[in-house]
Amino acid sequence: MVELALERIPRDRTMRVADLGTGSGAIALAVARERPLAQVLATDGSDAALDVARRNAARLAIDNVTFAQGDWCAALGGGNFDLIASKSAVCRIGHVHLDTGDLRREPRMALVSDSTDSMRSGASSRMHSRISLRGWLLLEHGWIRPLASRTVRIDAYADVSSIRDVAGHERVTLARKRD
């Protein structure tokens, strides 16, 4: 996700970037560090996650990122963004992968498909209204259910594509807002 975002954010231009559901801030902080002219907004529904992200930003001395608490688009505040990155549910409740590997340590609300999927789906159209013309929407989705996780309104975007991870699974859907 970070590499895809960086490919779309010029080094020599000020851009507004939002990372919805930032968690520890890994994506937002990596983008902010690599693109110091970018103004990055990292949002999350969890105050605890935002505390971790703020500590990480302070430890790394990254000062071009701000933080806001709230669910999906509710935390975006005013104005539009040149790029919005968001991660959707990885798998369904009870899926075997939730109890293996690193996923065991992740908050369930960040991983599972439940009632928040309808909110996330609705958020896609709200995200569209918050993206600048020719701006980008990057949706990371779980390889277990990529089609169910894609909520891009194809008619409102150009350059829609899915990017595969190193294992060949579709992981990110990219879309550029039409003029």
C-alpha positions in Angstrom: 0.0 0.0 0.0 2.8 2.4 0.9 4.7 1.8 -2.4 1.5 2.3 -4.4 0.7 5.6 -2.5 4.3 6.9 -3.0 4.1 6.2 -6.7 1.1 8.6 -6.9 2.5 11.4 -4.6 5.1 13.6 -6.3 8.2 14.4 -4.1 8.1 18.1 -5.2 4.4 19.0 -4.6 2.3 19.6 -1.6 -0.6 17.1 -1.4 -3.2 16.2 1.1 -3.3 12.5 2.0 -5.7 10.6 4.3 -5.1 7.2 5.8 -8.4 5.8 7.1 -8.2 3.2 9.9 -4.5 4.0 10.5 -4.0 1.6 13.4 -0.3 2.0 14.5 0.2 4.6 11.8 2.5 2.5 9.6 1.1 3.6 6.3 0.6 7.3 7.2 4.0 7.6 8.9 5.8 5.9 6.0 4.1 8.2 3.5 4.8 11.3 5.6 8.5 10.4 6.0 9.0 9.7 2.3 7.0 12.7 1.2 7.8 15.6 3.6 5.7 18.1 1.5 2.6 16.0 1.9 0.1 16.8 4.7 -1.1 13.5 6.0 -4.2 12.9 8.1 -4.3 9.6 10.0 -7.7 8.6 11.3 -9.0 5.7 13.4 -12.1 4.8 15.4 -9.9 3.7 18.3 -8.4 6.2 20.7 -5.9 3.5 21.8 -4.7 3.0 18.2 -4.3 6.7 17.7 -2.2 6.9 20.9 0.1 4.3 19.5 0.3 6.1 16.1 1.0 9.5 17.9 3.8 7.9 19.9 5.3 6.3 16.8 5.2 9.7 15.0 6.9 11.4 18.0 9.6 8.7 18.2 10.3 9.0 14.5 10.2 12.8 14.6 7.6 13.0 11.8 5.7 16.3 12.0 3.7 16.4 8.7 1.0 14.1 10.0 -2.0 14.9 12.1 -4.4 12.5 13.8 -8.2 12.5 14.1 -10.5 10.0 15.9 -13.7 8.9 14.2 -15.2 6.2 12.0 -14.1 6.3 8.4 -15.1 9.6 6.6 -16.5 11.2 9.8 -12.9 12.0 10.9 -11.8 13.7 7.7 -12.7 17.2 8.6 -13.0 19.8 5.9 -11.6 19.9 2.4 -10.6 17.3 -0.2 -7.7 14.9 -0.5 -5.4 14.1 -3.3 -5.2 10.5 -2.1 -7.2 8.5 0.3 -5.9 5.1 1.5 -8.1 2.7 3.4 -8.0 -0.9 4.5 -11.2 -3.0 4.5 -12.0 -6.2 6.4 -9.6 -9.1 5.8 -12.0 -12.0 6.4 -15.3 -13.1 7.9 -15.9 -13.6 11.6 -14.7 -17.1 12.7 -12.3 -17.5 9.8 -9.4 -19.9 10.6 -6.8 -17.3 9.6 -7.8 -15.1 12.6 -6.2 -17.5 15.0 -2.9 -18.0 13.1 0.3 -15.9 12.6 0.4 -12.2 13.2 -3.4 -11.8 12.8 -3.8 -13.2 16.4 -2.3 -9.9 17.7 -4.5 -7.6 15.6 -7.7 -6.0 16.9 -10.7 -8.0 15.5 -12.5 -4.8 14.5 -9.8 -4.1 12.0 -9.9 -7.5 10.4 -13.3 -9.0 10.3 -16.3 -8.5 8.2 -19.4 -7.7 10.3 -21.8 -4.9 10.6 -19.0 -2.4 9.9 -18.9 -3.7 6.3 -22.1 -1.8 5.4 -20.6 1.3 7.0 -17.4 0.8 5.0 -19.4 0.2 1.8 -21.3 3.4 2.4 -18.1 5.2 3.2 -16.8 4.5 -0.3 -19.3 6.9 -1.8 -18.5 9.4 0.9 -14.8 9.0 0.2 -15.5 9.8 -3.5 -16.9 13.2 -2.5 -13.7 13.9 -0.5 -11.2 13.1 -3.3 -9.9 15.9 -5.4 -10.4 15.7 -9.2 -7.8 13.2 -10.6 -7.1 12.2 -7.0 -6.6 8.5 -6.0 -8.5 6.1 -3.9 -6.5 3.0 -2.7 -8.4 0.2 -1.0 -6.5 -2.6 0.6 -8.6 -5.7 1.0 -8.1 -9.2 2.3 -7.0 -11.8 -0.2 -9.6 -14.1 1.2 -12.5 -12.0 -0.1 -11.3 -9.3 -2.5 -14.5 -9.0 -4.6 -16.7 -8.5 -1.5 -14.2 -5.9 -0.2 -14.2 -3.8 -3.3 -16.6 -0.9 -3.1 -15.4 1.4 -5.8 -18.0 3.1 -8.0 -16.5 2.2 -11.3 -18.5 4.8 -13.2 -17.0 7.6 -11.1 -13.4 6.5 -11.5 -10.8 6.0 -14.3 -7.8 3.8 -14.1 -9.4 1.2 -11.9 -7.2 -1.8 -11.3 -6.4 -4.5 -8.8 -2.8 -5.1 -7.6 -1.6 -8.5 -6.5 0.7 -9.2 -3.6 3.9 -11.3 -3.8 1.8 -14.4 -3.4 -0.4 -13.5 -6.4 -3.5 -12.6 -4.4 -5.4 -9.4 -5.2 -4.8 -7.1 -2.3 -5.3 -3.4 -3.4 -7.8 -1.8 -5.7 -6.7 1.5 -7.1 -9.0 4.1 -8.7 -8.5 7.6 -10.0 -11.4 10.1 -9.8 -12.6 11.2 -13.2 -12.5 14.8 -14.3 
